[in-house]
Amino acid sequence: MLDAAFTAVSQRYLAGAPLLWPDSVAAVARTLGEFALLGEIYNDAAAETPALARQRRYRALTAAELLKASEGAVATMTACVVDRAKAETLLLVGEDNQACDLMAKYVG
């Protein structure tokens, strides 16, 4: 899923140039590994608590369910990274107000 998003952003905004530096690729891989581990921990905990499972408070999730649950967050984070890159570019060319306007939605 993320590979497709990175490729789409790369093609749309960077003329096909890599979106991430090599160390960032490694960081994303580590994060995905941690995400998979978190899913395993959750599923193990759900399996060990049959009373909760009977109450349907917790149940084991498939990898597809975990990915689906994270889609919104991934889309939001990707949009923020793209907007930040745009804002940094605007700052470099002296368009401070446009950069601030672009990032204002991320400031609470």
ChimeraX commands (.cxc) that place a marker at each C-alpha (Angstrom):
marker #1 position 0.00,0.00,0.00 radius 0.5
marker #1 position 2.71,2.51,0.96 radius 0.5
marker #1 position 4.85,1.60,-2.03 radius 0.5
marker #1 position 1.96,2.55,-4.30 radius 0.5
marker #1 position 1.48,5.84,-2.45 radius 0.5
marker #1 position 5.19,6.67,-2.63 radius 0.5
marker #1 position 5.25,5.88,-6.34 radius 0.5
marker #1 position 2.16,7.99,-7.02 radius 0.5
marker #1 position 3.56,11.00,-5.15 radius 0.5
marker #1 position 6.94,10.55,-6.82 radius 0.5
marker #1 position 5.40,10.49,-10.28 radius 0.5
marker #1 position 2.98,13.35,-9.63 radius 0.5
marker #1 position 5.29,15.79,-7.87 radius 0.5
marker #1 position 8.87,14.69,-8.51 radius 0.5
marker #1 position 8.90,13.52,-12.15 radius 0.5
marker #1 position 9.53,9.95,-10.99 radius 0.5
marker #1 position 12.49,10.79,-8.74 radius 0.5
marker #1 position 12.59,8.82,-5.47 radius 0.5
marker #1 position 10.34,10.29,-2.80 radius 0.5
marker #1 position 12.44,9.09,0.12 radius 0.5
marker #1 position 16.13,9.14,0.96 radius 0.5
marker #1 position 17.62,5.65,1.52 radius 0.5
marker #1 position 17.69,6.15,5.31 radius 0.5
marker #1 position 14.01,7.12,5.20 radius 0.5
marker #1 position 13.22,3.93,3.30 radius 0.5
marker #1 position 14.88,2.00,6.12 radius 0.5
marker #1 position 12.91,3.98,8.72 radius 0.5
marker #1 position 9.63,3.20,6.94 radius 0.5
marker #1 position 10.56,-0.49,6.82 radius 0.5
marker #1 position 11.27,-0.43,10.57 radius 0.5
marker #1 position 7.94,1.29,11.23 radius 0.5
marker #1 position 6.08,-1.30,9.17 radius 0.5
marker #1 position 7.82,-4.06,11.11 radius 0.5
marker #1 position 6.77,-2.43,14.37 radius 0.5
marker #1 position 3.22,-2.12,13.05 radius 0.5
marker #1 position 3.17,-5.86,12.26 radius 0.5
marker #1 position 4.54,-6.62,15.73 radius 0.5
marker #1 position 1.85,-4.44,17.31 radius 0.5
marker #1 position -0.78,-6.43,15.41 radius 0.5
marker #1 position 0.72,-9.68,16.68 radius 0.5
marker #1 position 0.75,-8.39,20.27 radius 0.5
marker #1 position -2.88,-7.29,19.98 radius 0.5
marker #1 position -3.96,-10.62,18.49 radius 0.5
marker #1 position -2.07,-12.56,21.16 radius 0.5
marker #1 position -3.76,-10.51,23.90 radius 0.5
marker #1 position -7.18,-10.99,22.31 radius 0.5
marker #1 position -6.61,-14.75,22.13 radius 0.5
marker #1 position -5.54,-14.91,25.79 radius 0.5
marker #1 position -8.69,-13.22,27.07 radius 0.5
marker #1 position -11.58,-15.50,26.06 radius 0.5
marker #1 position -14.03,-13.71,28.35 radius 0.5
marker #1 position -13.41,-10.46,26.51 radius 0.5
marker #1 position -13.59,-12.22,23.17 radius 0.5
marker #1 position -17.00,-13.63,24.12 radius 0.5
marker #1 position -18.17,-10.12,24.94 radius 0.5
marker #1 position -16.88,-9.08,21.51 radius 0.5
marker #1 position -14.82,-6.34,23.09 radius 0.5
marker #1 position -11.65,-7.72,21.54 radius 0.5
marker #1 position -11.05,-10.09,18.68 radius 0.5
marker #1 position -8.09,-11.06,16.55 radius 0.5
marker #1 position -7.63,-8.93,13.44 radius 0.5
marker #1 position -6.28,-9.98,10.08 radius 0.5
marker #1 position -3.46,-8.10,8.36 radius 0.5
marker #1 position -6.02,-6.76,5.87 radius 0.5
marker #1 position -8.16,-5.41,8.72 radius 0.5
marker #1 position -5.13,-3.74,10.30 radius 0.5
marker #1 position -4.20,-2.13,6.98 radius 0.5
marker #1 position -7.76,-0.96,6.38 radius 0.5
marker #1 position -7.90,0.57,9.86 radius 0.5
marker #1 position -4.71,2.53,9.13 radius 0.5
marker #1 position -5.65,3.79,5.64 radius 0.5
marker #1 position -7.10,7.10,6.85 radius 0.5
marker #1 position -4.11,7.87,9.02 radius 0.5
marker #1 position -1.69,7.01,6.21 radius 0.5
marker #1 position -3.57,9.25,3.75 radius 0.5
marker #1 position -3.60,12.12,6.26 radius 0.5
marker #1 position 0.11,11.73,7.03 radius 0.5
marker #1 position 0.98,11.56,3.32 radius 0.5
marker #1 position -1.00,14.73,2.62 radius 0.5
marker #1 position 0.80,16.49,5.46 radius 0.5
marker #1 position 4.24,15.45,4.13 radius 0.5
marker #1 position 3.32,16.66,0.64 radius 0.5
marker #1 position 1.97,19.97,1.99 radius 0.5
marker #1 position 5.10,20.43,4.10 radius 0.5
marker #1 position 7.31,19.92,1.04 radius 0.5
marker #1 position 5.22,22.45,-0.88 radius 0.5
marker #1 position 5.44,24.92,2.01 radius 0.5
marker #1 position 9.21,24.53,2.27 radius 0.5
marker #1 position 9.49,25.19,-1.46 radius 0.5
marker #1 position 7.29,28.27,-1.14 radius 0.5
marker #1 position 9.51,29.54,1.67 radius 0.5
marker #1 position 12.61,29.05,-0.49 radius 0.5
marker #1 position 11.15,31.26,-3.21 radius 0.5
marker #1 position 10.03,33.93,-0.74 radius 0.5
marker #1 position 6.32,33.14,-0.64 radius 0.5
marker #1 position 6.10,33.12,3.15 radius 0.5
marker #1 position 2.40,33.97,3.37 radius 0.5
marker #1 position 1.38,31.20,0.98 radius 0.5
marker #1 position 3.52,28.71,2.91 radius 0.5
marker #1 position 1.89,29.75,6.19 radius 0.5
marker #1 position -1.58,29.53,4.66 radius 0.5
marker #1 position -0.83,26.04,3.36 radius 0.5
marker #1 position 0.31,24.76,6.76 radius 0.5
marker #1 position -2.28,26.59,8.86 radius 0.5
marker #1 position -4.67,23.64,8.76 radius 0.5
marker #1 position -2.12,21.51,10.67 radius 0.5
marker #1 position -1.75,23.99,13.52 radius 0.5
marker #1 position -4.31,23.51,16.29 radius 0.5
marker link #1:1,2 radius 0.2
marker link #1:2,3 radius 0.2
marker link #1:3,4 radius 0.2
marker link #1:4,5 radius 0.2
marker link #1:5,6 radius 0.2
marker link #1:6,7 radius 0.2
marker link #1:7,8 radius 0.2
marker link #1:8,9 radius 0.2
marker link #1:9,10 radius 0.2
marker link #1:10,11 radius 0.2
marker link #1:11,12 radius 0.2
marker link #1:12,13 radius 0.2
marker link #1:13,14 radius 0.2
marker link #1:14,15 radius 0.2
marker link #1:15,16 radius 0.2
marker link #1:16,17 radius 0.2
marker link #1:17,18 radius 0.2
marker link #1:18,19 radius 0.2
marker link #1:19,20 radius 0.2
marker link #1:20,21 radius 0.2
marker link #1:21,22 radius 0.2
marker link #1:22,23 radius 0.2
marker link #1:23,24 radius 0.2
marker link #1:24,25 radius 0.2
marker link #1:25,26 radius 0.2
marker link #1:26,27 radius 0.2
marker link #1:27,28 radius 0.2
marker link #1:28,29 radius 0.2
marker link #1:29,30 radius 0.2
marker link #1:30,31 radius 0.2
marker link #1:31,32 radius 0.2
marker link #1:32,33 radius 0.2
marker link #1:33,34 radius 0.2
marker link #1:34,35 radius 0.2
marker link #1:35,36 radius 0.2
marker link #1:36,37 radius 0.2
marker link #1:37,38 radius 0.2
marker link #1:38,39 radius 0.2
marker link #1:39,40 radius 0.2
marker link #1:40,41 radius 0.2
marker link #1:41,42 radius 0.2
marker link #1:42,43 radius 0.2
marker link #1:43,44 radius 0.2
marker link #1:44,45 radius 0.2
marker link #1:45,46 radius 0.2
marker link #1:46,47 radius 0.2
marker link #1:47,48 radius 0.2
marker link #1:48,49 radius 0.2
marker link #1:49,50 radius 0.2
marker link #1:50,51 radius 0.2
marker link #1:51,52 radius 0.2
marker link #1:52,53 radius 0.2
marker link #1:53,54 radius 0.2
marker link #1:54,55 radius 0.2
marker link #1:55,56 radius 0.2
marker link #1:56,57 radius 0.2
marker link #1:57,58 radius 0.2
marker link #1:58,59 radius 0.2
marker link #1:59,60 radius 0.2
marker link #1:60,61 radius 0.2
marker link #1:61,62 radius 0.2
marker link #1:62,63 radius 0.2
marker link #1:63,64 radius 0.2
marker link #1:64,65 radius 0.2
marker link #1:65,66 radius 0.2
marker link #1:66,67 radius 0.2
marker link #1:67,68 radius 0.2
marker link #1:68,69 radius 0.2
marker link #1:69,70 radius 0.2
marker link #1:70,71 radius 0.2
marker link #1:71,72 radius 0.2
marker link #1:72,73 radius 0.2
marker link #1:73,74 radius 0.2
marker link #1:74,75 radius 0.2
marker link #1:75,76 radius 0.2
marker link #1:76,77 radius 0.2
marker link #1:77,78 radius 0.2
marker link #1:78,79 radius 0.2
marker link #1:79,80 radius 0.2
marker link #1:80,81 radius 0.2
marker link #1:81,82 radius 0.2
marker link #1:82,83 radius 0.2
marker link #1:83,84 radius 0.2
marker link #1:84,85 radius 0.2
marker link #1:85,86 radius 0.2
marker link #1:86,87 radius 0.2
marker link #1:87,88 radius 0.2
marker link #1:88,89 radius 0.2
marker link #1:89,90 radius 0.2
marker link #1:90,91 radius 0.2
marker link #1:91,92 radius 0.2
marker link #1:92,93 radius 0.2
marker link #1:93,94 radius 0.2
marker link #1:94,95 radius 0.2
marker link #1:95,96 radius 0.2
marker link #1:96,97 radius 0.2
marker link #1:97,98 radius 0.2
marker link #1:98,99 radius 0.2
marker link #1:99,100 radius 0.2
marker link #1:100,101 radius 0.2
marker link #1:101,102 radius 0.2
marker link #1:102,103 radius 0.2
marker link #1:103,104 radius 0.2
marker link #1:104,105 radius 0.2
marker link #1:105,106 radius 0.2
marker link #1:106,107 radius 0.2
marker link #1:107,108 radius 0.2
view
